[in-house]
Amino acid sequence: MTSIVQLKELEEMGVDFAGLIFYSRSPRYATRGGLTPEVLKKEKLRINRIGVFVNETIEMVLKTVDAWKLDMVQLHGDESPIFCEKISNHVNTIKAFRVSSEDNIPYKVSPFSEATDLFLYDTMGKQYGGTGEQFSWDLLDNAKLSKSYFLSGGIGPDDLDKIKDFCINQDKLFSLDLNSKFETSPGVKDMTVLKRFVESIKNNN
C-alpha cells in the first residue's frame, strides 16, 4: 500500500493486514504515495502493518520496524535462518519462499521452521517480489505443511471458487496475500473490486 486514504478504506472493510514495501527498487515502495511514519501516527490506524524487506541489514529492518510501528516483517530475499531468527526475536516474522514446480517444499523450508513465525509461498520469478502469476497450489497440497502460511502469487478476483476448493484440505493456510491483480497501477488498488472480493471471502461464497 502507498496511500493513506486506501489504508483507511482497508481498515473499514475489515482487512487484517496491510503490506508496506521497503525495497527501494519496487514500484510499490511505501513512500511513493506520500506515506510516512508521521502520517500513519496522525491517523491512528489499527490495521496490522507488515513491512516487506529484501536482503536488508538487521539494523535497517529493526530501525524501520520502530519508526513505522510495524506489527510484522516479511523477509522476501535470500535471508539466512540465523538472520530470520534475529529479526523474529524482536517482531513477528514471515519468511517468503518463491516456489517452482521442481521444488521439494518441506526440504526448502525446513531450515527456517524454528527461525520464523510464519511462511509465505509465492511464485518463482527472475527478480525479487511478486510476478503476478500463480504457481501450482497442488504443490502445497502434497507437501504436508507443518507451519501456518500466507498464500501469495497472482490471486485475483476470479479465484473465489478455486480458493474455496483449496481451503478444504489446508488447515495451515493463515491468510491470502492480495496485490497486483487488484491494482489500477503499482501500489494503488481498485477498492471496489477488492471490497467485493473481501466480502465474498468473509461470507464464504
C-alpha positions as CSV (number, residue, x, y, z in Angstrom):
1,M,0.0,0.0,0.0
2,T,1.1,3.5,-0.8
3,S,-1.9,5.6,0.1
4,I,-3.2,6.7,3.5
5,V,-6.7,7.0,2.0
6,Q,-6.6,3.4,0.8
7,L,-5.2,2.2,4.1
8,K,-8.1,3.7,5.9
9,E,-10.5,2.0,3.4
10,L,-8.8,-1.4,4.1
11,E,-9.4,-0.9,7.8
12,E,-13.0,0.0,7.3
13,M,-13.7,-3.1,5.2
14,G,-12.1,-5.4,7.8
15,V,-8.9,-6.4,6.1
16,D,-6.5,-7.8,8.7
17,F,-3.1,-6.8,7.3
18,A,-1.6,-4.1,5.1
19,G,1.7,-4.5,3.3
20,L,4.2,-1.7,3.2
21,I,7.2,-2.4,0.9
22,F,10.6,-1.2,2.0
23,Y,12.5,-2.4,-1.1
24,S,13.7,0.7,-3.0
25,R,13.6,-0.9,-6.4
26,S,10.0,-1.7,-6.1
27,P,7.4,0.5,-7.9
28,R,5.3,-0.1,-4.7
29,Y,7.8,1.4,-2.4
30,A,5.8,2.6,0.6
31,T,6.7,6.2,0.5
32,R,5.9,6.7,-3.3
33,G,2.3,7.8,-2.4
34,G,3.2,10.1,0.4
35,L,3.2,7.6,3.3
36,T,5.4,8.5,6.2
37,P,5.6,7.4,9.9
38,E,4.2,10.7,10.8
39,V,1.1,10.3,8.5
40,L,0.4,6.9,9.9
41,K,0.7,8.1,13.5
42,K,-1.7,11.0,12.9
43,E,-4.4,8.7,11.5
44,K,-4.1,6.2,14.4
45,L,-4.9,3.2,12.2
46,R,-5.5,-0.1,13.9
47,I,-4.9,-2.3,10.8
48,N,-1.8,-4.6,11.2
49,R,1.2,-3.3,9.3
50,I,3.5,-5.8,7.6
51,G,6.9,-4.4,6.3
52,V,8.4,-6.2,3.3
53,F,12.2,-6.3,3.1
54,V,14.7,-7.8,0.6
55,N,18.2,-8.5,1.7
56,E,18.4,-5.6,4.1
57,T,20.6,-5.4,7.2
58,I,19.3,-6.3,10.6
59,E,19.8,-2.7,11.8
60,M,17.8,-1.3,8.9
61,V,14.9,-3.7,9.4
62,L,14.6,-3.1,13.1
63,K,15.0,0.7,12.7
64,T,12.1,0.6,10.2
65,V,10.0,-1.6,12.5
66,D,10.4,1.0,15.2
67,A,9.9,4.1,13.1
68,W,6.8,2.8,11.2
69,K,5.4,0.8,14.2
70,L,5.3,-2.4,12.2
71,D,3.4,-5.4,13.6
72,M,5.1,-8.0,11.4
73,V,8.1,-8.3,9.0
74,Q,8.1,-10.2,5.7
75,L,11.6,-11.2,4.5
76,H,11.4,-11.7,0.8
77,G,15.1,-12.1,-0.2
78,D,17.9,-14.6,0.5
79,E,17.9,-14.2,4.2
80,S,19.5,-17.0,6.2
81,P,17.8,-18.8,9.1
82,I,20.1,-17.0,11.6
83,F,19.1,-13.6,10.1
84,C,15.4,-14.5,10.3
85,E,15.8,-15.7,13.9
86,K,17.5,-12.4,14.9
87,I,14.6,-10.4,13.4
88,S,11.9,-12.7,14.9
89,N,13.4,-12.1,18.4
90,H,12.1,-8.5,18.1
91,V,9.0,-8.8,15.9
92,N,6.7,-11.4,14.3
93,T,8.4,-12.6,11.2
94,I,7.3,-14.1,7.9
95,K,9.8,-15.8,5.6
96,A,8.7,-15.7,1.9
97,F,9.6,-18.6,-0.4
98,R,9.4,-18.4,-4.2
99,V,8.1,-21.7,-5.4
100,S,8.7,-23.6,-8.6
101,S,7.4,-26.9,-9.9
102,E,10.8,-28.5,-9.2
103,D,10.8,-27.6,-5.5
104,N,10.7,-30.0,-2.6
105,I,8.9,-27.6,-0.4
106,P,9.4,-29.4,3.0
107,Y,13.1,-29.6,2.3
108,K,13.3,-26.0,1.2
109,V,11.6,-24.5,4.2
110,S,12.8,-26.9,6.9
111,P,15.9,-24.8,8.0
112,F,13.6,-21.9,8.7
113,S,11.0,-23.8,10.8
114,E,12.2,-22.6,14.1
115,A,13.5,-19.3,12.9
116,T,10.3,-17.5,11.9
117,D,6.7,-17.3,12.9
118,L,5.0,-17.8,9.6
119,F,5.8,-18.7,6.0
120,L,4.7,-17.2,2.7
121,Y,4.6,-19.0,-0.6
122,D,4.9,-17.0,-3.8
123,T,5.6,-17.7,-7.4
124,M,9.2,-18.2,-8.6
125,G,10.4,-15.3,-10.7
126,K,13.7,-13.9,-12.1
127,Q,13.6,-10.9,-9.7
128,Y,12.6,-10.3,-6.1
129,G,9.0,-9.5,-5.4
130,G,5.8,-10.8,-6.9
131,T,5.4,-11.9,-10.5
132,G,1.6,-11.5,-10.7
133,E,1.4,-15.2,-11.8
134,Q,0.2,-18.2,-9.8
135,F,2.2,-21.3,-9.1
136,S,0.5,-24.7,-8.8
137,W,-1.2,-24.9,-5.5
138,D,-1.1,-28.6,-5.8
139,L,2.5,-28.4,-4.6
140,L,1.2,-27.3,-1.2
141,D,-1.5,-29.9,-1.2
142,N,1.2,-32.6,-1.4
143,A,3.7,-31.1,0.9
144,K,2.3,-31.9,4.4
145,L,3.0,-28.5,5.7
146,S,3.6,-28.0,9.4
147,K,3.7,-24.2,9.7
148,S,1.0,-21.7,9.1
149,Y,1.4,-19.6,5.9
150,F,0.3,-16.8,3.6
151,L,-0.7,-17.8,0.1
152,S,0.6,-15.3,-2.5
153,G,1.2,-15.1,-6.2
154,G,-1.3,-13.7,-8.7
155,I,-4.5,-14.3,-6.7
156,G,-7.3,-12.4,-8.5
157,P,-11.0,-11.5,-8.4
158,D,-11.9,-14.6,-10.4
159,D,-10.3,-17.1,-8.0
160,L,-13.0,-17.3,-5.4
161,D,-14.1,-20.9,-6.3
162,K,-10.5,-22.0,-6.6
163,I,-9.7,-20.7,-3.1
164,K,-12.8,-22.3,-1.6
165,D,-11.8,-25.7,-3.0
166,F,-8.2,-25.3,-2.0
167,C,-9.1,-24.4,1.6
168,I,-10.9,-27.6,2.2
169,N,-7.7,-29.5,2.9
170,Q,-5.5,-26.7,4.1
171,D,-5.6,-26.3,7.8
172,K,-2.3,-24.3,7.8
173,L,-3.5,-21.6,5.4
174,F,-3.3,-18.4,7.6
175,S,-4.1,-15.6,5.1
176,L,-4.3,-14.6,1.5
177,D,-1.9,-12.1,0.1
178,L,-3.7,-9.9,-2.5
179,N,-1.8,-7.5,-4.6
180,S,-1.3,-6.9,-8.4
181,K,-4.5,-8.4,-9.6
182,F,-6.4,-5.8,-7.7
183,E,-4.4,-2.8,-8.8
184,T,-5.0,0.0,-11.2
185,S,-1.3,0.9,-11.0
186,P,1.5,-0.3,-8.8
187,G,0.6,0.4,-5.2
188,V,-2.9,1.7,-6.0
189,K,-5.8,-0.7,-5.5
190,D,-9.2,-0.9,-7.2
191,M,-11.0,-0.6,-3.9
192,T,-14.4,-1.5,-5.3
193,V,-13.2,-4.8,-6.7
194,L,-11.2,-5.5,-3.6
195,K,-14.1,-4.8,-1.3
196,R,-16.3,-7.2,-3.3
197,F,-13.7,-9.9,-3.1
198,V,-13.1,-9.5,0.6
199,E,-16.8,-9.6,1.4
200,S,-17.2,-12.8,-0.6
201,I,-14.2,-14.4,1.2
202,K,-15.6,-13.4,4.6
203,N,-19.1,-14.7,3.7
204,N,-17.6,-17.9,2.3
205,N,-19.3,-17.5,-1.0
